[in-house]
């Protein structure tokens, strides 16, 4: 049934319907508004990403040679 999905004539019909509904004068204004919104969204996402990277503390792990293991002795388990 939907083997080919969208074909070029489908997109042409959708474009004609959009032009008839909104008019040719409103479409450039809508495209400009959409472009501005996308730029604002992109810049805000970038700012949030930079903010989260700057807020993460850096963890310093000690070198393997300086860590010493202390053996622990536990009493053997007794069976009752």
C-alpha positions as CSV (number, residue, x, y, z in Angstrom):
1,X,0.0,0.0,0.0
2,X,2.6,2.6,1.1
3,X,5.5,1.1,-0.9
4,X,6.9,4.4,-2.3
5,X,6.0,6.8,0.5
6,X,6.1,10.4,-0.7
7,X,6.5,10.9,-4.4
8,X,7.3,14.3,-6.0
9,X,3.7,14.9,-7.1
10,X,2.6,14.5,-3.4
11,X,5.0,17.3,-2.4
12,X,3.7,19.5,-5.3
13,X,0.1,19.1,-4.1
14,X,1.1,19.9,-0.5
15,X,2.9,23.1,-1.7
16,X,-0.1,24.2,-3.7
17,X,-2.4,23.7,-0.8
18,X,-0.1,25.7,1.5
19,X,0.2,28.5,-0.9
20,X,-3.6,28.7,-1.3
21,X,-4.2,28.6,2.4
22,X,-1.7,31.1,3.6
23,X,-1.2,33.2,0.5
24,X,2.1,34.1,-1.2
25,X,2.7,37.2,1.0
26,X,2.5,35.4,4.3
27,X,4.9,32.6,3.4
28,X,8.2,34.6,3.4
29,X,7.2,36.2,6.7
30,X,6.5,32.7,8.2
31,X,9.8,31.4,6.8
32,X,11.8,34.4,8.3
33,X,10.0,33.8,11.7
34,X,10.8,30.1,11.6
35,X,14.5,30.8,10.7
36,X,14.8,33.3,13.6
37,X,13.2,30.7,16.0
38,X,15.6,28.0,14.8
39,X,18.7,30.3,15.4
40,X,17.5,31.2,18.9
41,X,16.9,27.6,19.7
42,X,20.3,26.6,18.4
43,X,22.1,29.4,20.4
44,X,20.3,28.5,23.6
45,X,21.1,24.8,23.2
46,X,24.8,25.7,22.7
47,X,24.8,28.0,25.7
48,X,23.2,25.3,27.9
49,X,25.8,22.7,26.7
50,X,28.7,25.1,27.4
51,X,27.2,25.9,30.8
52,X,26.9,22.3,31.8
53,X,30.4,21.5,30.7
54,X,31.8,24.4,32.7
55,X,29.8,23.4,35.8
56,X,31.2,19.9,35.9
57,X,34.0,19.6,38.5
58,X,37.1,17.9,37.4
59,X,38.0,14.8,39.5
60,X,41.6,14.1,40.2
61,X,42.4,10.5,40.9
62,X,45.5,9.5,42.9
63,X,48.3,7.7,41.1
64,X,48.3,3.9,41.4
65,X,51.6,3.8,43.2
66,X,50.4,6.0,46.1
67,X,47.4,3.8,46.9
68,X,48.3,1.1,49.4
69,X,46.1,-1.7,50.3
70,X,45.8,-2.7,54.0
71,X,45.0,-6.3,54.6
72,X,42.1,-6.9,56.9
73,X,41.8,-10.0,59.0
74,X,38.4,-11.2,59.8
75,X,37.6,-14.0,62.2
76,X,36.7,-17.2,60.4
77,X,33.0,-18.0,60.2
78,X,31.9,-20.6,62.6
79,X,29.2,-23.1,61.8
80,X,26.6,-23.8,64.4
